[in-house]
Amino acid sequence: MAKKNKKSKSLYQIKVTLVGSKPPIWRRLIVKDNIRLDQLHSVLQVAMGWSDYHLHQYRVGRSYIGIPDPDFDMDVTDERKIDYTAKSLS
């Protein structure tokens, strides 16, 4: 079971750009500093008009965080089971 987030004190403005798109495709998002990575994934899906059809991952330092998939041989930490927030990554 995921931990409850502590009360948010700040907001972050994040610009998300799809690399290599011409013309550039981007969104500017405002998120609470305590948003978890699994929640950020949901926000990105809505903001970009996507339907969660593809695997995704975040890279934090040398670690990969996302949804592990048994069909891929990658060491991915399950984003639903950790307490990374936007604030802890900044």
N, CA, C and O atoms as a GROMACS GRO file, in nm:
protein
  360
    1MET      N    1   0.083  -0.118   0.000
    1MET     CA    2   0.000   0.000   0.000
    1MET      C    3   0.088   0.125   0.000
    1MET      O    4   0.186   0.132   0.074
    2ALA      N    5   0.053   0.221  -0.082
    2ALA     CA    6   0.133   0.344  -0.094
    2ALA      C    7   0.116   0.430   0.031
    2ALA      O    8   0.011   0.432   0.094
    3LYS      N    9   0.223   0.500   0.064
    3LYS     CA   10   0.219   0.592   0.177
    3LYS      C   11   0.138   0.715   0.140
    3LYS      O   12   0.132   0.754   0.024
    4LYS      N   13   0.074   0.774   0.239
    4LYS     CA   14   0.004   0.900   0.216
    4LYS      C   15   0.106   1.012   0.204
    4LYS      O   16   0.204   1.016   0.278
    5ASN      N   17   0.081   1.102   0.112
    5ASN     CA   18   0.171   1.216   0.094
    5ASN      C   19   0.155   1.316   0.208
    5ASN      O   20   0.046   1.334   0.262
    6LYS      N   21   0.265   1.379   0.242
    6LYS     CA   22   0.259   1.488   0.339
    6LYS      C   23   0.192   1.607   0.270
    6LYS      O   24   0.186   1.613   0.147
    7LYS      N   25   0.144   1.699   0.349
    7LYS     CA   26   0.076   1.816   0.295
    7LYS      C   27   0.169   1.896   0.204
    7LYS      O   28   0.284   1.923   0.240
    8SER      N   29   0.119   1.933   0.088
    8SER     CA   30   0.198   2.009  -0.009
    8SER      C   31   0.213   2.154   0.036
    8SER      O   32   0.120   2.214   0.089
    9LYS      N   33   0.333   2.208   0.014
    9LYS     CA   34   0.359   2.347   0.050
    9LYS      C   35   0.391   2.431  -0.073
    9LYS      O   36   0.380   2.554  -0.069
   10SER      N   37   0.432   2.367  -0.182
   10SER     CA   38   0.477   2.440  -0.300
   10SER      C   39   0.420   2.379  -0.426
   10SER      O   40   0.372   2.266  -0.427
   11LEU      N   41   0.428   2.458  -0.532
   11LEU     CA   42   0.391   2.410  -0.665
   11LEU      C   43   0.514   2.416  -0.755
   11LEU      O   44   0.599   2.503  -0.738
   12TYR      N   45   0.522   2.324  -0.849
   12TYR     CA   46   0.628   2.326  -0.949
   12TYR      C   47   0.566   2.345  -1.086
   12TYR      O   48   0.460   2.290  -1.116
   13GLN      N   49   0.633   2.425  -1.168
   13GLN     CA   50   0.596   2.440  -1.307
   13GLN      C   51   0.692   2.353  -1.388
   13GLN      O   52   0.814   2.369  -1.379
   14ILE      N   53   0.636   2.261  -1.465
   14ILE     CA   54   0.717   2.167  -1.541
   14ILE      C   55   0.684   2.182  -1.689
   14ILE      O   56   0.566   2.184  -1.727
   15LYS      N   57   0.786   2.194  -1.772
   15LYS     CA   58   0.764   2.195  -1.916
   15LYS      C   59   0.803   2.058  -1.968
   15LYS      O   60   0.916   2.013  -1.950
   16VAL      N   61   0.709   1.993  -2.035
   16VAL     CA   62   0.730   1.859  -2.091
   16VAL      C   63   0.734   1.873  -2.243
   16VAL      O   64   0.639   1.923  -2.303
   17THR      N   65   0.844   1.831  -2.304
   17THR     CA   66   0.861   1.841  -2.449
   17THR      C   67   0.891   1.705  -2.506
   17THR      O   68   0.974   1.632  -2.452
   18LEU      N   69   0.825   1.669  -2.617
   18LEU     CA   70   0.856   1.544  -2.685
   18LEU      C   71   0.980   1.565  -2.770
   18LEU      O   72   0.980   1.648  -2.861
   19VAL      N   73   1.083   1.491  -2.741
   19VAL     CA   74   1.210   1.505  -2.810
   19VAL      C   75   1.194   1.463  -2.956
   19VAL      O   76   1.138   1.358  -2.986
   20GLY      N   77   1.244   1.547  -3.047
   20GLY     CA   78   1.244   1.516  -3.189
   20GLY      C   79   1.117   1.549  -3.263
   20GLY      O   80   1.108   1.523  -3.383
   21SER      N   81   1.017   1.605  -3.197
   21SER     CA   82   0.892   1.637  -3.267
   21SER      C   83   0.908   1.768  -3.344
   21SER      O   84   0.966   1.864  -3.293
   22LYS      N   85   0.856   1.769  -3.464
   22LYS     CA   86   0.860   1.890  -3.547
   22LYS      C   87   0.721   1.910  -3.605
   22LYS      O   88   0.676   1.825  -3.682
   23PRO      N   89   0.652   2.016  -3.573
   23PRO     CA   90   0.690   2.122  -3.481
   23PRO      C   91   0.696   2.068  -3.338
   23PRO      O   92   0.644   1.960  -3.310
   24PRO      N   93   0.760   2.144  -3.249
   24PRO     CA   94   0.771   2.098  -3.110
   24PRO      C   95   0.633   2.074  -3.047
   24PRO      O   96   0.540   2.153  -3.065
   25ILE      N   97   0.622   1.964  -2.975
   25ILE     CA   98   0.502   1.932  -2.900
   25ILE      C   99   0.539   1.942  -2.753
   25ILE      O  100   0.628   1.871  -2.706
   26TRP      N  101   0.471   2.029  -2.680
   26TRP     CA  102   0.505   2.048  -2.540
   26TRP      C  103   0.382   2.088  -2.460
   26TRP      O  104   0.282   2.134  -2.515
   27ARG      N  105   0.393   2.070  -2.330
   27ARG     CA  106   0.289   2.113  -2.235
   27ARG      C  107   0.358   2.173  -2.114
   27ARG      O  108   0.466   2.128  -2.074
   28ARG      N  109   0.298   2.273  -2.057
   28ARG     CA  110   0.346   2.330  -1.932
   28ARG      C  111   0.247   2.288  -1.824
   28ARG      O  112   0.128   2.315  -1.834
   29LEU      N  113   0.298   2.222  -1.720
   29LEU     CA  114   0.214   2.167  -1.614
   29LEU      C  115   0.247   2.235  -1.482
   29LEU      O  116   0.362   2.273  -1.457
   30ILE      N  117   0.148   2.251  -1.399
   30ILE     CA  118   0.167   2.298  -1.262
   30ILE      C  119   0.127   2.181  -1.173
   30ILE      O  120   0.013   2.134  -1.177
   31VAL      N  121   0.222   2.135  -1.090
   31VAL     CA  122   0.195   2.020  -1.003
   31VAL      C  123   0.239   2.053  -0.860
   31VAL      O  124   0.327   2.137  -0.839
   32LYS      N  125   0.177   1.986  -0.765
   32LYS     CA  126   0.218   2.002  -0.625
   32LYS      C  127   0.354   1.938  -0.605
   32LYS      O  128   0.391   1.844  -0.676
   33ASP      N  129   0.428   1.989  -0.507
   33ASP     CA  130   0.563   1.936  -0.482
   33ASP      C  131   0.561   1.795  -0.426
   33ASP      O  132   0.665   1.729  -0.424
   34ASN      N  133   0.447   1.748  -0.381
   34ASN     CA  134   0.441   1.613  -0.324
   34ASN      C  135   0.376   1.513  -0.418
   34ASN      O  136   0.337   1.405  -0.374
   35ILE      N  137   0.364   1.545  -0.547
   35ILE     CA  138   0.309   1.450  -0.643
   35ILE      C  139   0.406   1.332  -0.658
   35ILE      O  140   0.525   1.352  -0.677
   36ARG      N  141   0.353   1.211  -0.650
   36ARG     CA  142   0.436   1.091  -0.667
   36ARG      C  143   0.454   1.066  -0.817
   36ARG      O  144   0.376   1.115  -0.899
   37LEU      N  145   0.556   0.989  -0.853
   37LEU     CA  146   0.584   0.963  -0.995
   37LEU      C  147   0.469   0.889  -1.062
   37LEU      O  148   0.440   0.915  -1.179
   38ASP      N  149   0.402   0.797  -0.992
   38ASP     CA  150   0.289   0.729  -1.055
   38ASP      C  151   0.174   0.827  -1.080
   38ASP      O  152   0.102   0.812  -1.178
   39GLN      N  153   0.157   0.926  -0.993
   39GLN     CA  154   0.056   1.029  -1.015
   39GLN      C  155   0.096   1.122  -1.129
   39GLN      O  156   0.012   1.162  -1.209
   40LEU      N  157   0.224   1.156  -1.136
   40LEU     CA  158   0.272   1.240  -1.245
   40LEU      C  159   0.250   1.172  -1.378
   40LEU      O  160   0.215   1.237  -1.477
   41HIS      N  161   0.268   1.042  -1.383
   41HIS     CA  162   0.241   0.967  -1.506
   41HIS      C  163   0.096   0.987  -1.550
   41HIS      O  164   0.070   1.008  -1.668
   42SER      N  165   0.002   0.980  -1.456
   42SER     CA  166  -0.139   0.999  -1.489
   42SER      C  167  -0.165   1.140  -1.539
   42SER      O  168  -0.242   1.159  -1.634
   43VAL      N  169  -0.103   1.240  -1.478
   43VAL     CA  170  -0.118   1.379  -1.522
   43VAL      C  171  -0.065   1.395  -1.664
   43VAL      O  172  -0.128   1.460  -1.746
   44LEU      N  173   0.051   1.336  -1.692
   44LEU     CA  174   0.108   1.344  -1.827
   44LEU      C  175   0.016   1.281  -1.931
   44LEU      O  176   0.000   1.334  -2.041
   45GLN      N  177  -0.045   1.168  -1.897
   45GLN     CA  178  -0.137   1.102  -1.990
   45GLN      C  179  -0.252   1.195  -2.029
   45GLN      O  180  -0.287   1.206  -2.146
   46VAL      N  181  -0.310   1.262  -1.930
   46VAL     CA  182  -0.421   1.353  -1.957
   46VAL      C  183  -0.373   1.475  -2.034
   46VAL      O  184  -0.435   1.514  -2.133
   47ALA      N  185  -0.264   1.536  -1.991
   47ALA     CA  186  -0.214   1.658  -2.054
   47ALA      C  187  -0.178   1.637  -2.200
   47ALA      O  188  -0.198   1.726  -2.283
   48MET      N  189  -0.124   1.520  -2.232
   48MET     CA  190  -0.081   1.494  -2.370
   48MET      C  191  -0.192   1.428  -2.454
   48MET      O  192  -0.175   1.409  -2.574
   49GLY      N  193  -0.304   1.395  -2.391
   49GLY     CA  194  -0.413   1.332  -2.466
   49GLY      C  195  -0.386   1.185  -2.496
   49GLY      O  196  -0.438   1.130  -2.593
   50TRP      N  197  -0.304   1.122  -2.413
   50TRP     CA  198  -0.267   0.983  -2.434
   50TRP      C  199  -0.359   0.889  -2.357
   50TRP      O  200  -0.436   0.933  -2.271
   51SER      N  201  -0.351   0.761  -2.387
   51SER     CA  202  -0.438   0.661  -2.325
   51SER      C  203  -0.361   0.549  -2.257
   51SER      O  204  -0.414   0.440  -2.239
   52ASP      N  205  -0.236   0.575  -2.218
   52ASP     CA  206  -0.155   0.480  -2.142
   52ASP      C  207  -0.135   0.347  -2.216
   52ASP      O  208  -0.147   0.240  -2.156
   53TYR      N  209  -0.105   0.355  -2.346
   53TYR     CA  210  -0.085   0.235  -2.427
   53TYR      C  211   0.059   0.183  -2.426
   53TYR      O  212   0.083   0.069  -2.467
   54HIS      N  213   0.154   0.262  -2.380
   54HIS     CA  214   0.294   0.225  -2.390
   54HIS      C  215   0.361   0.226  -2.253
   54HIS      O  216   0.319   0.297  -2.162
   55LEU      N  217   0.467   0.146  -2.242
   55LEU     CA  218   0.547   0.149  -2.121
   55LEU      C  219   0.614   0.285  -2.106
   55LEU      O  220   0.635   0.355  -2.205
   56HIS      N  221   0.646   0.319  -1.985
   56HIS     CA  222   0.715   0.444  -1.959
   56HIS      C  223   0.814   0.421  -1.846
   56HIS      O  224   0.804   0.322  -1.773
   57GLN      N  225   0.907   0.512  -1.833
   57GLN     CA  226   0.999   0.507  -1.720
   57GLN      C  227   1.058   0.645  -1.697
   57GLN      O  228   1.065   0.728  -1.788
   58TYR      N  229   1.099   0.666  -1.575
   58TYR     CA  230   1.172   0.787  -1.537
   58TYR      C  231   1.314   0.745  -1.508
   58TYR      O  232   1.337   0.635  -1.456
   59ARG      N  233   1.410   0.829  -1.541
   59ARG     CA  234   1.549   0.802  -1.506
   59ARG      C  235   1.588   0.899  -1.396
   59ARG      O  236   1.580   1.021  -1.413
   60VAL      N  237   1.631   0.843  -1.284
   60VAL     CA  238   1.676   0.922  -1.170
   60VAL      C  239   1.819   0.880  -1.142
   60VAL      O  240   1.843   0.771  -1.089
   61GLY      N  241   1.914   0.966  -1.176
   61GLY     CA  242   2.054   0.927  -1.166
   61GLY      C  243   2.079   0.810  -1.260
   61GLY      O  244   2.058   0.821  -1.381
   62ARG      N  245   2.124   0.698  -1.204
   62ARG     CA  246   2.147   0.577  -1.285
   62ARG      C  247   2.035   0.475  -1.269
   62ARG      O  248   2.043   0.364  -1.322
   63SER      N  249   1.931   0.512  -1.196
   63SER     CA  250   1.819   0.421  -1.170
   63SER      C  251   1.705   0.449  -1.266
   63SER      O  252   1.687   0.561  -1.314
   64TYR      N  253   1.628   0.344  -1.294
   64TYR     CA  254   1.508   0.355  -1.375
   64TYR      C  255   1.387   0.322  -1.289
   64TYR      O  256   1.387   0.224  -1.216
   65ILE      N  257   1.285   0.406  -1.299
   65ILE     CA  258   1.164   0.391  -1.220
   65ILE      C  259   1.046   0.388  -1.317
   65ILE      O  260   1.037   0.472  -1.407
   66GLY      N  261   0.957   0.293  -1.299
   66GLY     CA  262   0.841   0.281  -1.386
   66GLY      C  263   0.757   0.162  -1.342
   66GLY      O  264   0.749   0.130  -1.224
   67ILE      N  265   0.695   0.098  -1.439
   67ILE     CA  266   0.617  -0.022  -1.413
   67ILE      C  267   0.697  -0.140  -1.469
   67ILE      O  268   0.712  -0.150  -1.591
   68PRO      N  269   0.748  -0.228  -1.383
   68PRO     CA  270   0.824  -0.344  -1.433
   68PRO      C  271   0.739  -0.430  -1.526
   68PRO      O  272   0.620  -0.449  -1.504
   69ASP      N  273   0.802  -0.481  -1.630
   69ASP     CA  274   0.733  -0.567  -1.726
   69ASP      C  275   0.814  -0.694  -1.743
   69ASP      O  276   0.932  -0.687  -1.778
   70PRO      N  277   0.753  -0.810  -1.720
   70PRO     CA  278   0.828  -0.936  -1.730
   70PRO      C  279   0.880  -0.966  -1.870
   70PRO      O  280   0.969  -1.049  -1.887
   71ASP      N  281   0.825  -0.900  -1.973
   71ASP     CA  282   0.870  -0.922  -2.110
   71ASP      C  283   0.999  -0.848  -2.144
   71ASP      O  284   1.059  -0.872  -2.249
   72PHE      N  285   1.042  -0.756  -2.055
   72PHE     CA  286   1.162  -0.679  -2.080
   72PHE      C  287   1.262  -0.706  -1.969
   72PHE      O  288   1.227  -0.706  -1.851
   73ASP      N  289   1.387  -0.729  -2.007
   73ASP     CA  290   1.492  -0.760  -1.911
   73ASP      C  291   1.562  -0.630  -1.868
   73ASP      O  292   1.677  -0.605  -1.903
   74MET      N  293   1.490  -0.550  -1.790
   74MET     CA  294   1.546  -0.424  -1.739
   74MET      C  295   1.522  -0.418  -1.590
   74MET      O  296   1.420  -0.464  -1.540
   75ASP      N  297   1.618  -0.360  -1.519
   75ASP     CA  298   1.604  -0.341  -1.375
   75ASP      C  299   1.528  -0.210  -1.352
   75ASP      O  300   1.588  -0.102  -1.354
   76VAL      N  301   1.398  -0.221  -1.331
   76VAL     CA  302   1.311  -0.105  -1.313
   76VAL      C  303   1.247  -0.112  -1.175
   76VAL      O  304   1.184  -0.212  -1.140
   77THR      N  305   1.263  -0.007  -1.096
   77THR     CA  306   1.199   0.002  -0.966
   77THR      C  307   1.052   0.039  -0.986
   77THR      O  308   1.021   0.130  -1.062
   78ASP      N  309   0.963  -0.031  -0.919
   78ASP     CA  310   0.819  -0.009  -0.934
   78ASP      C  311   0.779   0.126  -0.875
   78ASP      O  312   0.790   0.148  -0.754
   79GLU      N  313   0.733   0.216  -0.961
   79GLU     CA  314   0.696   0.352  -0.919
   79GLU      C  315   0.580   0.354  -0.820
   79GLU      O  316   0.562   0.452  -0.747
   80ARG      N  317   0.500   0.249  -0.819
   80ARG     CA  318   0.384   0.244  -0.730
   80ARG      C  319   0.423   0.207  -0.587
   80ARG      O  320   0.342   0.220  -0.494
   81LYS      N  321   0.548   0.162  -0.569
   81LYS     CA  322   0.590   0.113  -0.438
   81LYS      C  323   0.697   0.199  -0.372
   81LYS      O  324   0.749   0.162  -0.266
   82ILE      N  325   0.730   0.312  -0.432
   82ILE     CA  326   0.831   0.400  -0.372
   82ILE      C  327   0.769   0.536  -0.347
   82ILE      O  328   0.662   0.568  -0.399
   83ASP      N  329   0.837   0.613  -0.268
   83ASP     CA  330   0.782   0.743  -0.228
   83ASP      C  331   0.862   0.858  -0.285
   83ASP      O  332   0.890   0.956  -0.215
   84TYR      N  333   0.900   0.849  -0.414
   84TYR     CA  334   0.963   0.963  -0.480
   84TYR      C  335   0.857   1.067  -0.508
   84TYR      O  336   0.748   1.034  -0.555
   85THR      N  337   0.888   1.191  -0.481
   85THR     CA  338   0.799   1.301  -0.516
   85THR      C  339   0.878   1.402  -0.597
   85THR      O  340   1.001   1.395  -0.605
   86ALA      N  341   0.807   1.495  -0.658
   86ALA     CA  342   0.875   1.599  -0.735
   86ALA      C  343   0.975   1.674  -0.648
   86ALA      O  344   1.085   1.707  -0.693
   87LYS      N  345   0.938   1.699  -0.524
   87LYS     CA  346   1.027   1.773  -0.433
   87LYS      C  347   1.154   1.695  -0.404
   87LYS      O  348   1.262   1.753  -0.398
   88SER      N  349   1.142   1.563  -0.386
   88SER     CA  350   1.261   1.483  -0.353
   88SER      C  351   1.356   1.471  -0.471
   88SER      O  352   1.473   1.439  -0.452
   89LEU      N  353   1.308   1.496  -0.592
   89LEU     CA  354   1.392   1.487  -0.712
   89LEU      C  355   1.455   1.620  -0.751
   89LEU      O  356   1.546   1.623  -0.834
   90SER      N  357   1.408   1.730  -0.693
   90SER     CA  358   1.459   1.861  -0.736
   90SER      C  359   1.589   1.895  -0.666
   90SER      O  360   1.645   2.002  -0.691
   0.00000   0.00000   0.00000
